[in-house]
Amino acid sequence: MSRALHPFEELDELDAEAVRSWCARSLDALGREREEIDAINVYPVADGDTGTNLYLTAEAAHQAVEAVFAASAPTPDTAETVRAMAHGALLGARGNSGTILSQLLRGMAGVLADGCDGDHLARALGEAASAARRAVAHPVEGTILTVASAAAGACAAGGGLVDVARNAHDGARTALAATSGQLDVLERAGVVDAGGRGLVTVLGALLETVTGQTPPPVAEARITPAPPEDCPAEDGPAYEVIYLLEAGDEAVELLRSRLDALGESLVVVGGDGLWNVHVHVDDAGAAVEAGVEAGRPHRIRITHFAADSAAVSARGERAQRAVVAVVPGEGLAGLCAEAGATTVRTLPGEQPAGDELLDAIRRAHAREVVLLPNDTDLRQTAAAAAERARAEGIRVALIPTRAAVQGIAALAVHEPDRRFDEDVVAMTAAAGATRYAELAVAERQSFTSAGVCQAGDILGLIEGDVAVIGTDLTETARTVLDRMLSAGGELVTLVVADDTPPGLAPDLEAHVRRGYLAVDTTTYHAGAGAPPLLIGVE
């Protein structure tokens, strides 16, 4: 996809091409500075991914603008372009700072859609700063919010477009340099705020767009750190949870209250029925459940901070190895995250796109990544994402797991301290030694490898093929288990969804104990959004 750049000339007003150029320049600049910004990321969590998250958010905004240009002839109008920029950022927002950046762009778009001269830009920056603060449950000074407010304050008087853009950039640079003295964690680490640093980059790209001149480089992001005396490490919630949510305003207000009680770093951005929700919590399942009660959550991403912290050194260097797993249901996502994996949630009928898998590989922040697609239909998408990650210098091994139970088996033998090739071989062997089955409900009459099924029948699929057709979930599950264990086995893994009858798992465990004395059984709860029952036999 081309990155269109506006000609080098001073502008009196932003037009669609200038907005397109701003998006492209922001993406290029964040791409160059991504690793530097990652390296100074210590607040609110020292997970070394702020630069990457800002880059991915800007990439989503850029792609949305390019899509509008591709669909319009000869060019879209400015209002349509700025709205596409904001909407794309909302859909693709990543992390705390990326979510706030998306709200800043949304706040600007609401004003710029009515005009794009200097006075409108000044008002747009003011509305952006206010909107971002409203989106954050507990605003903290010394962050991207402070930098945004300073940029807006520096150009509040308005004027020509060039003067407003330059004053905003200068105000942001000055505020950024002061952030290290506003937060103890920044002063101790000897850095300025990473999110604020990224915002200065975005405003620098805007200044370059309207003047045709490259702005002066930002001062060194690192400062002299404070003495470490009496500075204990700060603890925080175990998980970062992000999802898009389709819900009304009233439901979102209740959601804010519930999530605020569950955790911290709560940011809810968006409007008009579509929201991006970001929160740090200890109970990831409860955070997702709150979203389900408020509306329809999707594109759910759960990151385990303990894994991220281990993956990033004090200098922001990549860890040696990580695992990325695609899983159905928030329960399995939490289970895999506790085991140290970066997870990608799937929903019925909604497989993750290649960009989502690539994003997860990047979020793992490791030199070596093991990718577990856990779905036969995801094989090609996962392979393409792995190739794109390899082009970025990440060593990726794709283990062709075809079901979540195979991924669980592979993750159980993962040892990040052994040689990469040996670890991949062991994980591949564990996955390959796990036969898998799934129970599903037929949606319509159809011909299957086991005969004709009717809508509502229970289908028992073994290794992807329909092997049993029944009318009772428990009876069908027993038949599937017996067929699988007829070839032998040492461990049965049962993964049950929230809407599965509560007595199913205990019944199957008892069935295995009665008929297969040497076979152990383990049960996991997949939560909402998973198939009724997954079975693995090792």
C-alpha positions in Angstrom: 0.0 0.0 0.0 1.5 3.3 -1.0 2.1 6.1 1.5 1.0 9.2 -0.2 2.9 12.4 0.9 1.6 15.9 0.3 3.9 18.1 -1.8 6.5 20.2 0.1 4.7 23.5 0.4 3.2 25.6 3.2 -0.5 25.1 3.6 -3.2 27.5 4.7 -5.7 24.7 5.2 -5.7 21.0 5.4 -7.4 19.1 2.6 -7.9 15.4 2.1 -4.5 14.9 0.5 -2.9 16.7 3.5 -4.7 14.5 6.0 -3.5 11.5 4.0 0.0 12.8 4.0 -0.1 13.5 7.8 -1.2 9.8 8.4 1.6 8.5 6.2 4.3 10.7 7.8 3.1 9.8 11.3 3.3 6.1 10.4 6.8 6.5 8.9 8.1 8.5 11.9 6.6 6.1 14.4 8.2 3.3 12.5 11.6 4.9 12.7 11.2 5.7 16.4 9.2 2.7 17.6 12.1 0.9 19.3 13.3 4.0 21.0 9.8 4.7 22.4 9.5 1.0 23.4 12.7 1.3 25.3 11.5 4.1 27.6 8.1 2.6 28.3 7.9 2.3 32.1 4.4 3.8 32.8 1.7 2.6 33.5 3.4 -0.8 33.0 7.0 -1.4 32.0 6.1 -3.8 29.2 8.2 -2.1 26.5 5.5 -1.9 23.8 4.2 1.8 23.7 6.1 2.6 20.5 4.8 -0.6 18.9 1.2 0.1 20.0 1.3 3.7 18.7 2.7 2.5 15.4 -0.1 -0.1 15.0 -2.7 2.4 15.9 -1.3 4.9 13.3 -1.1 2.0 10.8 -4.8 1.3 11.3 -5.6 5.0 10.8 -3.5 5.2 7.7 -5.1 2.1 6.2 -8.6 3.5 6.8 -7.6 6.7 4.9 -6.1 4.7 2.1 -9.3 2.7 1.8 -11.4 5.8 1.5 -9.1 7.1 -1.3 -9.2 3.8 -3.1 -13.1 3.9 -3.0 -13.4 7.6 -4.1 -13.0 9.2 -7.4 -11.1 11.4 -7.8 -10.6 12.1 -4.1 -12.8 12.0 -1.0 -13.7 15.2 0.8 -11.8 16.4 3.8 -14.5 15.6 6.3 -14.8 12.0 5.1 -11.0 11.6 5.3 -10.6 12.9 8.9 -13.5 10.7 10.0 -11.9 7.7 8.3 -8.6 8.5 10.1 -10.4 8.6 13.5 -12.5 5.5 12.9 -9.5 3.5 11.7 -7.6 4.4 14.8 -10.5 3.4 17.0 -10.8 0.0 15.4 -7.0 -0.6 15.5 -6.1 1.0 18.8 -3.5 -0.9 20.8 -2.4 -0.5 24.4 -3.0 2.4 26.8 -1.3 5.1 24.7 -2.7 3.8 21.4 -6.2 3.9 22.8 -5.7 7.5 24.0 -4.2 8.5 20.6 -7.3 7.1 18.9 -9.5 9.4 21.1 -7.3 12.4 20.4 -7.8 11.8 16.7 -11.5 11.3 17.2 -11.7 14.6 19.1 -9.9 16.4 16.3 -12.0 14.8 13.6 -15.2 16.2 15.1 -13.9 19.8 14.6 -11.9 19.3 11.5 -14.9 17.9 9.7 -16.3 21.4 9.8 -13.1 23.2 8.6 -9.4 22.7 8.5 -7.8 26.2 8.8 -5.6 27.3 11.6 -8.4 28.3 14.0 -10.2 25.0 13.4 -7.0 23.1 14.1 -6.5 25.0 17.4 -10.0 24.2 18.4 -9.6 20.6 17.3 -6.5 20.1 19.5 -8.4 21.6 22.4 -11.3 19.2 21.9 -8.9 16.3 21.5 -7.2 17.0 24.8 -10.5 17.3 26.6 -11.9 14.2 25.0 -8.9 12.1 25.9 -9.1 13.2 29.6 -12.8 12.3 29.7 -12.0 8.9 28.3 -9.5 8.1 31.1 -11.0 7.0 34.4 -8.2 8.6 36.5 -6.1 11.1 34.5 -2.5 11.3 35.6 -0.1 14.2 34.9 3.2 13.5 33.3 1.7 11.4 30.6 0.4 11.7 27.1 -2.6 13.6 28.5 -0.3 16.3 29.9 1.5 16.6 26.5 -1.8 16.8 24.7 -3.1 19.5 27.0 0.1 21.5 26.6 -0.1 21.3 22.8 -3.7 22.6 22.9 -2.8 25.4 25.3 0.1 26.6 23.2 -2.0 27.2 20.2 -5.3 28.1 21.8 -5.2 31.7 20.4 -5.5 30.3 16.9 -4.0 32.0 13.9 -2.6 30.7 10.6 -2.4 26.9 10.0 1.5 26.9 10.1 1.6 29.0 13.3 -0.9 26.8 15.0 0.9 23.5 14.0 4.3 24.9 15.1 3.0 26.3 18.4 1.3 23.0 19.2 4.5 21.0 18.4 6.7 23.4 20.5 4.2 23.2 23.4 4.2 19.4 23.3 8.0 19.2 23.2 8.3 21.5 26.2 5.7 19.5 28.1 7.4 16.2 27.2 10.7 17.3 28.7 9.0 18.1 32.0 7.2 14.8 32.3 10.1 13.1 34.0 9.7 15.5 36.9 6.0 14.8 37.2 6.0 11.1 37.8 8.3 9.4 40.2 8.5 6.2 38.1 9.8 8.2 35.1 12.4 10.1 37.3 13.7 6.8 38.8 14.0 5.3 35.3 15.6 8.4 33.9 13.2 8.7 31.0 10.4 11.0 29.7 6.9 9.6 29.1 6.8 7.1 26.2 3.2 8.0 25.2 3.9 11.7 25.3 7.1 11.0 23.2 4.9 9.3 20.6 2.4 12.2 20.5 5.2 14.7 19.9 6.2 12.5 16.9 2.6 12.6 15.5 2.5 16.4 15.9 5.9 16.7 14.3 4.5 14.8 11.3 1.6 17.3 11.2 4.0 20.2 11.2 6.1 18.7 8.4 2.9 18.2 6.4 1.8 21.9 6.7 5.3 23.4 6.3 7.2 21.0 4.0 10.1 21.1 6.5 11.3 18.4 8.8 10.9 19.5 12.4 14.0 19.5 14.7 14.6 16.2 16.4 13.2 15.6 19.9 15.7 15.9 22.7 17.2 12.7 24.1 14.4 10.7 25.6 16.6 9.5 28.5 17.7 11.7 31.3 19.9 11.1 34.4 18.0 8.7 36.6 17.3 9.4 40.2 19.2 7.4 42.9 17.6 4.0 43.4 17.4 4.4 47.2 14.0 3.6 48.7 12.5 3.0 45.3 10.8 -0.4 45.4 9.4 -1.9 42.2 5.7 -1.1 41.7 3.2 -3.9 41.5 0.1 -3.8 39.4 -2.6 -6.0 37.8 -1.6 -9.2 36.0 -3.5 -8.6 32.7 -4.2 -6.1 30.0 -7.6 -6.6 28.5 -8.6 -4.8 25.3 -11.7 -5.3 23.2 -14.0 -3.5 20.7 -17.5 -3.2 22.1 -20.9 -2.6 20.4 -23.1 -1.0 23.0 -25.2 2.0 23.8 -24.1 5.0 25.9 -26.0 4.0 29.0 -24.6 0.5 29.0 -21.0 1.9 28.6 -21.4 4.2 31.6 -22.3 1.2 33.7 -19.4 -0.7 32.2 -17.0 2.1 33.1 -18.1 1.8 36.8 -17.7 -1.9 36.9 -14.3 -2.0 35.2 -13.0 0.9 37.3 -13.8 -1.3 40.4 -12.1 -4.3 38.8 -8.7 -2.7 37.9 -6.8 0.4 36.8 -5.6 2.2 33.7 -9.2 2.2 32.4 -9.7 4.0 29.1 -12.9 3.8 27.1 -13.0 5.6 23.8 -15.4 5.9 20.9 -19.1 6.7 20.6 -22.1 6.2 18.3 -22.4 2.6 19.4 -18.8 1.5 18.9 -16.2 1.7 21.7 -12.6 0.6 22.3 -12.2 -0.7 25.9 -8.8 -0.9 27.6 -8.2 -1.9 31.3 -5.5 -3.5 33.5 -7.0 -6.2 35.8 -6.2 -9.3 37.8 -9.4 -11.1 36.6 -9.3 -11.0 32.8 -12.5 -13.1 32.6 -14.5 -10.7 34.7 -13.4 -7.8 32.5 -14.6 -9.6 29.4 -17.8 -10.8 31.1 -18.5 -7.1 32.0 -18.3 -6.3 28.3 -20.6 -9.2 27.4 -23.2 -7.8 29.8 -22.8 -4.3 28.3 -23.1 -5.3 24.7 -21.2 -7.3 22.1 -17.4 -7.4 22.6 -15.1 -8.7 19.9 -11.4 -8.5 18.8 -10.6 -9.4 22.4 -6.9 -9.3 23.3 -5.6 -10.4 26.7 -1.9 -9.9 27.6 -0.2 -11.3 30.7 2.1 -8.7 32.1 4.3 -11.2 34.0 5.1 -12.7 30.6 5.7 -9.2 29.1 7.8 -8.1 32.0 10.0 -11.2 31.6 10.1 -10.5 27.9 11.6 -7.0 28.3 14.8 -6.1 30.0 15.5 -2.8 31.8 16.8 -1.4 28.5 13.7 -2.5 26.5 15.6 -5.4 24.8 13.6 -8.3 23.3 13.4 -11.5 25.3 14.7 -14.6 23.6 11.4 -16.5 23.2 7.6 -16.3 23.5 4.5 -18.2 22.5 1.5 -16.8 20.7 -1.7 -18.9 20.9 -5.1 -18.5 19.2 -7.8 -19.7 21.5 -11.7 -19.8 21.7 -13.2 -18.4 25.0 -11.8 -16.1 27.6 -11.3 -18.9 30.0 -8.7 -20.6 27.7 -7.2 -17.2 27.0 -6.6 -16.7 30.7 -5.2 -20.2 31.1 -2.7 -19.7 28.2 -1.8 -16.2 29.4 -1.0 -17.6 32.9 1.3 -20.1 31.2 3.1 -17.1 29.6 1.5 -17.0 26.1 0.3 -14.0 24.3 -3.2 -14.9 23.2 -5.6 -14.0 20.4 -9.3 -14.7 21.0 -11.6 -16.1 18.4 -15.4 -15.9 18.4 -17.8 -18.2 16.6 -17.7 -17.4 12.9 -15.0 -14.7 13.4 -11.5 -15.9 12.7 -8.6 -13.5 13.4 -7.1 -11.7 10.4 -3.4 -11.9 9.6 -2.9 -8.4 10.9 -4.2 -9.5 14.4 -1.8 -12.5 14.4 1.1 -10.2 13.3 0.1 -7.8 16.1 0.2 -10.6 18.7 3.7 -11.7 17.4 4.9 -8.1 17.8 3.3 -7.7 21.3 5.2 -10.8 22.4 8.3 -8.7 22.1 10.7 -11.6 21.6 13.4 -12.6 19.1 11.9 -16.0 18.8 8.2 -16.8 18.7 6.3 -20.1 18.5 2.9 -19.6 16.8 0.0 -21.9 17.7 -3.0 -21.3 15.3 -5.1 -24.1 16.9 -7.3 -24.2 13.9 -6.9 -26.0 10.5 -8.6 -23.1 8.7 -6.1 -20.6 10.2 -3.0 -22.4 8.8 -2.5 -20.2 5.7 -3.4 -17.0 7.6 -0.9 -17.9 10.3 1.8 -18.8 7.8 1.4 -15.4 6.1 1.6 -13.6 9.4 4.7 -15.6 10.3 6.4 -14.6 7.0 5.7 -10.9 7.6 7.1 -11.2 11.1 10.2 -12.9 9.8 10.7 -9.9 7.4 10.9 -7.7 10.5 13.7 -9.8 11.9 11.7 -12.1 14.3 12.4 -15.8 14.1 8.9 -17.5 14.0 8.1 -21.2 14.1 4.6 -22.1 13.1 3.4 -25.4 14.7 0.4 -26.5 12.7 -1.9 -27.2 15.7 -5.4 -27.9 14.5 -7.4 -27.5 17.8 -7.1 -25.7 21.1 -6.4 -29.0 23.0 -3.3 -29.5 20.8 -2.1 -26.0 21.6 -2.6 -26.7 25.4 -0.5 -29.9 25.0 2.2 -28.0 23.2 2.3 -25.2 25.7 2.5 -27.7 28.6 6.0 -28.9 27.3 7.3 -25.4 26.3 10.6 -24.6 27.9 12.0 -21.2 26.9 15.5 -21.9 28.3 16.3 -24.8 25.9 17.4 -24.3 22.3 14.7 -22.9 20.0 14.8 -25.9 17.6 14.6 -28.4 20.5 11.7 -26.5 22.0 9.8 -26.4 18.7 10.4 -30.2 18.2 9.1 -31.0 21.7 6.0 -28.8 21.3 5.3 -30.2 17.8 5.6 -33.8 19.1 3.2 -33.0 22.0 0.7 -31.5 19.7 1.0 -34.3 17.2 0.5 -36.9 19.9 -2.9 -35.3 20.9 -5.9 -36.6 19.0 -8.8 -34.1 19.1 -12.5 -34.0 18.9 -15.3 -31.4 19.1 -19.0 -31.5 19.8 -21.2 -29.0 17.9 -24.8 -28.5 17.2 -26.0 -28.8 13.6 -27.5 -25.6 12.2 -29.3 -27.2 9.3 -30.0 -30.5 7.6 -26.9 -31.7 5.7 -25.0 -34.7 4.5 -22.0 -35.7 6.6 -19.4 -38.5 6.7 -21.6 -40.2 9.3 -24.9 -39.8 7.5 -27.6 -37.2 7.2 -28.0 -34.9 10.2 -31.0 -32.6 11.1 -30.9 -29.1 12.5 -30.4 -29.4 16.2 -28.6 -32.7 16.1 -25.4 -33.1 18.2 -22.4 -33.7 16.0 -19.3 -35.5 17.3 -16.3 -34.5 15.1 -13.1 -36.5 15.4 -10.0 -35.0 13.8 -12.3 -32.6 11.9 -14.7 -35.2 10.4 -18.2 -36.0 11.7 -18.0 -39.4 13.3 -21.1 -39.5 15.4 -24.6 -38.0 15.1 -26.7 -38.0 18.2 -29.6 -36.2 19.9 -28.1 -36.0 23.5 -24.9 -34.1 24.3 -23.7 -36.4 27.0 -24.4 -39.6 25.2 -22.8 -38.3 22.0 -19.7 -37.2 24.1 -19.4 -40.7 25.7 -19.5 -42.3 22.2 -16.9 -40.0 20.9 -14.6 -40.6 23.9 -15.0 -44.4 23.6 -14.0 -44.2 19.9 -11.0 -42.1 20.7 -9.8 -44.2 23.6 -10.2 -47.4 21.6 -6.8 -46.6 20.1 -5.3 -46.1 23.5 -4.4 -43.0 25.6 -3.0 -41.8 28.8 -4.6 -38.4 29.4 -8.0 -37.0 28.4 -8.4 -33.2 28.3 -12.0 -31.8 28.4 -12.6 -28.1 27.6 -16.2 -27.0 28.3 -17.9 -23.8 27.4 -20.1 -21.7 29.7 -23.3 -22.8 28.1 -22.5 -26.5 28.4 -24.7 -28.3 30.9 -22.8 -28.3 34.3 -23.1 -32.0 34.8 -21.4 -32.9 31.5 -17.7 -32.8 32.6 -18.2 -34.7 35.8 -20.2 -37.4 33.9 -17.4 -37.8 31.4 -14.7 -37.9 34.1 -16.6 -40.7 35.8 -17.1 -42.5 32.5 -13.3 -42.5 31.9 -12.6 -43.7 35.5 -15.0 -46.6 35.2 -13.9 -47.8 31.8 -10.3 -46.8 31.5 -8.4 -47.3 34.7 -5.0 -46.1 33.5 -6.3 -42.9 31.9 -6.2 -39.5 33.7 -8.7 -36.7 33.0 -8.2 -32.9 33.2 -11.0 -30.4 32.7 -10.7 -26.7 31.7 -13.4 -24.1 31.3 -13.3 -22.1 28.1 -15.8 -19.5 29.1 -18.1 -17.8 26.7 -17.8 -18.0 22.9 -16.3 -21.5 22.7 -17.7 -24.7 21.2 -19.8 -26.8 23.7 -17.0 -29.4 24.3 -13.5 -29.9 23.1 -11.8 -33.3 23.7 -8.1 -34.1 23.6 -6.5 -37.6 24.0 -2.8 -37.9 24.5 
